[in-house]
Amino acid sequence: MGMPGVLPVLNEQTVEYGVKAGIAMNCKIASYSRFARKNYFYPDSPKGYQISQFEEPLCENGYITIGSDSGSKKIGITRIHLEEDAGKSMHEPNRPESKVDLNRAGVPLLEIVSEPDLRSPEESYEYLVKLKQILRYLDISDCNMEEGSLRCDANISIRELGEEKFGTKTELKNMNSFRGVEKALHAEIKRQKETLESGGKIVQATNLWDENSGEIRQMRAKEGSDDYRYFPEPDIVPFTVDEAYVKIIKENLPELPEKRNARFVSEYELKNEHALVLTASRGVAEYFEELATLTGDPKNSANWVMGNINRVLNEKEKPIGEFAIPPVRLAELIKSVSDGGISISAAKSVFDEMLTDESSVESIIEKLGLKQVSDSSEIDKIVQGVIDSNPEEAERYKSGEGKLKGWFVGQIMKASHGKANPQIANESLDRLLNIDS
C-alpha cells in the first residue's frame, strides 16, 4: 500500500513454488536471481511501482506439451518469475465511480510467460487447462479463475498466410474463465481481420473483454519495457538457488499428470481416454489408486470413479477431497457386488444412500432391503411367474428370437425388485423354457 517505513520481505515458500513450477515445465532454474522495480501509475498501485523480475528471472526456457500422443505439440515457456500483486480496481456499472480493494496488494504472484507458439483460441484453451492441471498437481494454487487465484492476459496478433513476421499484437484482459479467454480471442481475431481488410492499422494496446456484450474495448495504449523504467529493486537483495536445493525439490515432486497417465495405461491396462479422465485431478487419481488397490479390480474401480463419483462431484461442484465416501467404504460396496451379495443396479441405490449415511455397507443393504436373491428355487418361482404372464413373448423367444432374452431378464429384475441374481435368472429362464444355453 506504500505506507511510510514499510519494507518488503521475500516469502521463501514462493521461491520453492517457483522452482517446483520451473522443474515441472522443463525450465532452466537460475542459480542467481534478483528483483526489479516496474514503475507505473495506476490507482490500484498506490506506491507507484510493482516489485517484479525483469533481466534475471527465476526460471527460463521451458515447455509444456498439449494434445495427445498422435498430435502433441510443445508450447515454449519463455520465463517464470516472481512478483507482487497489486490492488483490485472495481468499476461501478451505473455510476462514473471506481473503487480500489487493496486486500491482495503485496501478495506473491507467479507469472508464467509463454512463447508465441499458440496458433488458435482452441490451442490457447488447451494450454490453460494443462497449465492449471500442473499447478494443481504441485499444490501451488487452487487456480480458481473466478476467484482471481489464476489470471490470464492474452496477447494476439494476426498475419497474412505465408508471412513470417508477426503482426502488431494487442493484449486482452478481464477474462474470467478459460472459455471466456477462448471467446475473447475469437472476437479479437475477428476485429483485427475486419480492421486490416478495411485498410486500417492495428494499434498496440491493452483491450478489455466484455463478457456480457461479447465486445472488445480499448483500455489504454500498450506500454513497452522501456515505459516501465525497470531498475534493480533496492529493498530486496538478490537471492541464490543452489543445485542441492533444486535436487531436493525435484526428488519430492509428486508424479505429474503425463507420467501418471502413462503408468495408469501400462500398470492398470486402462484405455488412454479413461486414464486421461482419472489423472485430470491429482485428488481423483489418488482416490482411484487407493480404491483399485483395495478392490484388486482396476477397471471396475475406474468405472465407479468415472461414473457415479464424477456425477456427484459435478452435481455438487465439490472437489474429491470433500467427497463423502472414502475408498475403503466404496471398496466394500464393490466387493458386495462381486461376491453376489447385491446386484449392480441395487449397488447404485446403496451408493446414493452412503452419501448421507455413514453406517456399514451391509447395514445399508439390509435397511434398503436390497440383499440379492441367489436361491435358485426362489428365482425359479419369479421366472416362472414372468413366463406365465408373457406367453407370446416366451414362444417367440423359444422360436429363436434371441433379443427377447434381455427383455425377459429386465422383467425378472423388475418382478424381484432388482434382487434376483442376474446370472442365476438367465440360467433359470433358459432351463424353464428348455432352451440349450
C-alpha positions in Angstrom: 0.0 0.0 0.0 3.0 2.3 0.0 2.8 3.1 3.8 5.8 5.0 5.0 8.5 2.9 6.6 7.1 -0.5 5.4 9.6 -2.6 3.6 9.1 -5.8 1.6 10.3 -9.3 2.6 10.8 -12.2 0.2 8.5 -15.1 1.1 10.7 -18.2 0.9 7.8 -20.5 0.0 7.1 -18.6 -3.2 10.7 -19.4 -4.3 10.0 -23.0 -3.6 6.7 -22.8 -5.6 8.5 -21.1 -8.4 11.2 -23.8 -8.6 8.6 -26.5 -8.5 6.8 -25.0 -11.4 10.0 -24.5 -13.3 11.0 -28.1 -12.9 7.6 -29.4 -13.9 7.7 -27.2 -17.0 11.2 -28.3 -18.1 12.8 -24.8 -17.3 16.3 -23.9 -16.5 16.4 -22.8 -12.9 18.6 -19.7 -12.3 21.2 -20.1 -9.7 21.2 -16.3 -9.2 18.0 -14.2 -9.4 17.1 -10.7 -8.5 14.0 -8.4 -8.3 13.3 -5.2 -10.3 11.0 -2.2 -9.9 8.4 -1.9 -12.6 7.3 1.7 -12.5 3.7 2.5 -13.4 1.0 4.8 -12.2 -2.4 3.2 -11.8 -4.9 3.7 -8.9 -4.5 0.0 -7.8 -0.8 0.5 -7.0 -0.6 3.4 -4.6 3.2 3.3 -4.2 3.7 3.8 -8.0 5.7 0.7 -8.7 5.4 -3.1 -8.7 8.2 -5.4 -7.4 8.8 -7.9 -10.2 11.6 -9.6 -12.0 13.0 -8.5 -15.4 16.5 -9.3 -16.5 17.2 -12.2 -14.2 14.0 -14.2 -13.6 13.8 -17.4 -11.5 13.1 -19.8 -14.4 13.6 -19.7 -18.2 13.4 -21.6 -21.5 11.0 -24.4 -20.7 7.9 -26.0 -22.3 4.8 -28.0 -21.7 3.1 -30.4 -24.1 -0.5 -30.1 -25.2 -2.5 -32.6 -27.4 -2.4 -36.3 -27.5 0.4 -38.7 -28.4 -0.8 -38.8 -32.0 -0.9 -35.0 -32.3 1.2 -33.5 -29.5 2.7 -30.0 -29.6 5.3 -28.3 -27.4 4.4 -24.8 -26.2 7.5 -22.9 -25.1 7.7 -21.3 -21.7 9.8 -18.1 -22.0 10.1 -17.5 -18.3 8.5 -18.0 -14.9 9.1 -15.1 -12.5 8.0 -13.9 -9.1 6.3 -10.6 -8.5 3.8 -8.9 -6.1 0.1 -8.5 -6.8 -1.5 -5.0 -7.0 -4.9 -4.0 -5.6 -8.1 -4.6 -7.5 -9.9 -1.8 -9.3 -13.7 -2.2 -9.1 -15.8 -0.1 -11.5 -19.4 0.8 -10.7 -21.5 -0.3 -13.7 -24.1 2.5 -13.5 -22.0 5.3 -11.9 -18.9 7.2 -13.0 -17.1 5.8 -10.0 -14.4 3.3 -9.2 -13.1 1.8 -6.0 -9.8 0.1 -5.2 -9.6 -3.0 -3.0 -6.1 -3.3 -1.5 -6.6 -6.6 0.3 -4.4 -8.5 -2.1 -1.7 -5.9 -2.6 1.7 -7.4 -2.0 0.5 -11.0 -2.2 3.1 -13.1 -4.1 2.3 -14.0 -7.7 3.9 -16.5 -10.1 3.9 -15.1 -13.6 4.3 -17.6 -16.5 5.1 -16.2 -19.9 4.7 -18.5 -22.9 6.4 -18.3 -26.3 4.2 -17.3 -29.3 3.6 -20.9 -30.2 -0.2 -21.0 -29.8 -2.0 -20.8 -33.2 -5.7 -20.8 -32.3 -8.1 -19.9 -29.4 -8.7 -23.7 -29.1 -5.0 -24.3 -28.5 -4.9 -21.5 -26.0 -7.8 -23.1 -24.1 -6.0 -26.4 -24.1 -2.7 -24.8 -22.9 -4.5 -23.1 -20.0 -6.2 -26.4 -19.0 -2.8 -28.1 -19.0 -1.1 -25.3 -17.0 -3.9 -25.4 -14.4 -3.6 -29.2 -14.1 0.2 -29.0 -13.5 -0.1 -26.2 -10.9 -2.9 -28.0 -9.0 -0.8 -31.3 -9.0 2.0 -29.3 -7.4 -0.3 -27.7 -4.8 0.9 -24.3 -5.8 -2.5 -22.8 -6.2 -6.2 -23.8 -6.3 -6.3 -22.0 -9.7 -9.9 -20.8 -9.3 -10.0 -18.2 -12.1 -13.4 -17.0 -10.9 -11.8 -16.1 -7.5 -8.8 -14.5 -9.0 -6.2 -17.1 -7.9 -5.4 -17.7 -11.6 -5.5 -14.8 -14.0 -4.7 -14.7 -17.7 -3.6 -11.9 -20.1 -3.6 -13.0 -23.7 -1.5 -11.4 -26.4 -2.6 -11.9 -30.0 -1.6 -10.9 -33.5 -2.6 -12.0 -37.0 -0.6 -12.1 -40.2 -1.2 -12.9 -43.8 -0.7 -16.5 -44.9 2.9 -17.1 -45.9 4.1 -14.0 -43.9 6.9 -14.9 -41.5 6.9 -11.7 -39.4 4.4 -11.4 -36.6 1.7 -8.7 -36.9 1.2 -6.0 -34.3 0.0 -7.6 -31.1 -2.7 -6.5 -28.7 -3.3 -7.6 -25.2 -6.6 -8.8 -23.8 -7.6 -8.6 -20.1 -10.7 -9.2 -18.0 -11.4 -12.8 -18.9 -13.0 -14.7 -16.0 -12.9 -18.3 -17.4 -10.9 -20.4 -19.9 -13.9 -20.4 -22.2 -14.0 -16.7 -21.8 -10.4 -16.5 -23.0 -11.3 -18.6 -26.0 -14.3 -16.4 -26.9 -12.3 -13.2 -26.4 -9.6 -14.4 -28.7 -12.1 -15.3 -31.4 -13.6 -11.8 -31.0 -10.2 -10.1 -31.2 -9.2 -12.2 -34.3 -12.4 -11.1 -36.0 -11.8 -7.4 -35.0 -8.3 -7.4 -36.3 -9.3 -9.1 -39.6 -12.0 -6.5 -40.2 -9.7 -3.6 -39.4 -7.0 -4.8 -41.8 -9.4 -5.8 -44.5 -10.9 -2.3 -44.4 -7.5 -0.7 -44.8 -6.9 0.2 -41.1 -3.9 -0.5 -38.9 -3.7 -2.5 -35.7 -2.6 -0.3 -32.7 -0.6 -2.0 -30.0 -3.0 -1.6 -27.0 -4.4 -3.3 -23.9 -8.0 -4.2 -24.6 -10.9 -5.2 -22.3 -13.2 -8.1 -23.0 -16.8 -7.6 -22.1 -18.3 -11.0 -21.4 -21.9 -9.8 -21.5 -21.8 -8.0 -24.8 -19.1 -10.1 -26.4 -17.3 -6.9 -27.4 -13.7 -5.7 -27.2 -13.0 -2.2 -25.8 -9.6 -0.4 -25.7 -8.4 0.2 -22.2 -5.1 2.0 -22.8 -2.1 2.2 -25.2 0.2 -0.8 -24.5 3.4 0.0 -22.7 6.8 -1.5 -23.7 9.5 -2.4 -21.2 11.1 1.0 -21.7 8.0 2.7 -20.4 8.2 0.8 -17.1 11.8 2.1 -16.4 12.9 -1.1 -14.8 15.8 -0.9 -12.3 17.1 -3.3 -9.6 14.9 -3.4 -6.6 16.8 -1.8 -3.7 14.7 -3.2 -0.9 15.2 -6.9 -1.6 18.7 -8.3 -2.1 19.3 -10.8 -4.9 19.0 -14.5 -4.0 20.7 -17.7 -5.0 19.2 -21.1 -5.6 21.8 -23.9 -5.4 21.8 -27.3 -7.1 21.2 -29.1 -3.8 18.1 -27.1 -3.1 16.7 -27.8 -6.6 17.6 -31.5 -6.3 15.6 -31.8 -3.0 12.6 -30.2 -4.5 12.8 -32.4 -7.6 13.0 -35.5 -5.6 9.9 -34.5 -3.6 7.7 -33.6 -6.6 4.5 -35.6 -7.0 4.1 -37.8 -10.0 3.0 -35.4 -12.7 -0.1 -35.9 -15.0 1.6 -37.1 -18.2 3.7 -39.7 -16.3 0.8 -40.9 -14.2 -1.4 -41.2 -17.2 1.2 -43.4 -19.0 1.5 -45.5 -15.9 -2.2 -46.0 -15.5 -2.4 -47.3 -19.1 0.5 -49.7 -18.6 0.0 -50.8 -15.0 -3.8 -51.0 -14.8 -4.4 -51.7 -18.5 -6.8 -48.9 -18.8 -7.8 -47.2 -22.1 -5.9 -43.9 -22.6 -9.1 -41.9 -22.7 -10.1 -43.3 -19.3 -6.6 -42.7 -17.9 -6.9 -39.1 -19.0 -10.1 -38.6 -17.1 -8.7 -40.3 -13.9 -5.5 -38.2 -14.0 -7.1 -34.8 -14.7 -7.1 -34.1 -11.0 -4.4 -35.3 -8.6 -7.0 -36.0 -5.9 -9.1 -38.1 -8.2 -6.0 -40.0 -9.4 -5.0 -40.8 -5.8 -8.6 -41.8 -4.9 -8.7 -44.2 -7.8 -5.3 -45.8 -7.0 -6.3 -46.4 -3.4 -9.7 -47.9 -4.5 -8.0 -50.1 -7.1 -5.5 -51.4 -4.5 -8.4 -52.2 -2.1 -10.6 -54.0 -4.7 -7.9 -55.6 -6.8 -10.1 -54.6 -9.7 -8.7 -51.5 -11.5 -11.2 -51.5 -14.4 -14.3 -51.8 -12.2 -12.8 -49.2 -9.8 -12.2 -46.8 -12.8 -15.8 -47.2 -13.9 -17.1 -46.2 -10.4 -14.8 -43.2 -10.2 -15.6 -42.0 -13.8 -19.3 -42.7 -13.4 -21.0 -42.4 -10.0 -18.3 -40.4 -8.2 -17.8 -37.9 -11.1 -21.6 -37.5 -11.3 -21.8 -36.5 -7.6 -18.8 -34.2 -7.8 -20.2 -32.4 -10.8 -23.7 -32.1 -9.3 -22.4 -30.7 -6.0 -19.5 -28.8 -7.6 -17.1 -30.2 -5.0 -13.5 -31.4 -5.2 -12.8 -35.1 -4.5 -11.3 -34.0 -1.1 -14.9 -33.2 0.1 -16.4 -36.5 -1.3 -18.3 -38.2 1.5 -17.4 -41.9 0.7 -13.7 -42.8 1.4 -12.2 -45.5 -0.8 -12.3 -48.2 1.9 -16.2 -47.9 2.1 -16.6 -47.9 -1.6 -14.4 -50.9 -1.9 -16.8 -52.7 0.5 -19.7 -51.9 -1.8 -17.8 -53.1 -4.9 -16.9 -56.3 -3.1 -20.6 -56.9 -2.2 -21.4 -56.8 -6.0 -18.5 -59.1 -7.0 -19.4 -61.6 -4.2 -23.0 -61.8 -5.4 -24.5 -60.2 -2.3 -26.1 -57.3 -4.3 -26.8 -56.5 -7.9 -25.1 -53.7 -9.7 -28.4 -51.8 -10.1 -29.0 -52.1 -6.4 -25.5 -51.1 -5.6 -26.2 -47.7 -7.2 -29.0 -47.2 -4.7 -26.8 -48.2 -1.9 -24.1 -45.7 -3.2 -26.6 -42.8 -3.1 -27.6 -43.8 0.5 -23.9 -43.9 1.5 -23.5 -40.2 0.7 -25.6 -39.3 3.8 -25.5 -42.5 5.8 -22.2 -43.5 7.5 -23.5 -47.0 8.5 -21.7 -50.1 7.2 -22.4 -51.1 3.7 -24.0 -54.3 4.9 -26.4 -52.5 7.3 -27.5 -50.1 4.4 -28.2 -53.1 2.2 -30.3 -54.6 4.9 -32.1 -51.3 5.6 -33.0 -50.8 1.9 -34.0 -54.5 1.6 -31.6 -55.0 -1.4 -29.8 -58.2 -0.5 -29.5 -60.2 -3.7 -31.6 -63.4 -4.0 -29.4 -66.3 -5.2 -31.6 -69.1 -4.1 -32.3 -70.9 -7.4 -35.7 -72.3 -6.3 -36.9 -68.8 -5.2 -35.7 -67.4 -8.5 -37.4 -70.2 -10.5 -40.7 -69.1 -9.0 -40.1 -65.5 -10.1 -39.0 -66.5 -13.6 -42.0 -68.9 -14.0 -44.3 -66.1 -13.0 -42.8 -63.8 -15.7 -43.1 -66.6 -18.3 -46.8 -67.3 -17.4 -47.6 -63.6 -17.7 -46.0 -63.3 -21.1 -46.8 -66.5 -23.1 -46.5 -64.9 -26.6 -43.0 -63.5 -25.8 -42.0 -66.8 -24.3 -43.0 -68.7 -27.5 -41.1 -66.1 -29.7 -38.0 -66.5 -27.6 -38.2 -70.3 -27.8 -38.6 -70.0 -31.6 -35.2 -68.3 -31.8 -35.9 -64.6 -31.2 -32.8 -64.2 -29.0 -33.0 -60.5 -28.5 -36.0 -61.1 -26.2 -33.7 -62.6 -23.6 -32.6 -59.1 -22.4 -36.3 -58.1 -22.2 -37.1 -61.1 -20.1 -34.2 -60.5 -17.7 -35.4 -57.0 -17.3 -38.9 -58.2 -16.4 -37.4 -60.7 -13.9 -35.4 -58.0 -12.3 -38.5 -55.8 -12.1 -40.6 -58.6 -10.6 -37.8 -59.3 -8.0 -37.3 -55.5 -7.2 -33.8 -55.8 -8.5 -32.9 -58.6 -6.0 -32.6 -61.6 -8.3 -29.1 -62.7 -9.2 -28.9 -61.9 -13.0 -26.7 -64.9 -13.8 -29.0 -67.4 -12.0 -32.0 -65.7 -13.5 -30.5 -66.2 -17.0 -29.9 -69.9 -16.4 -33.3 -70.3 -14.8 -35.1 -68.7 -17.9 -33.3 -71.0 -20.4 -33.9 -74.1 -18.2 -37.6 -73.5 -17.7 -38.1 -72.8 -21.4 -36.0 -75.9 -22.4 -33.5 -73.8 -24.3 -29.9 -75.0 -24.6 -27.6 -72.3 -23.4 
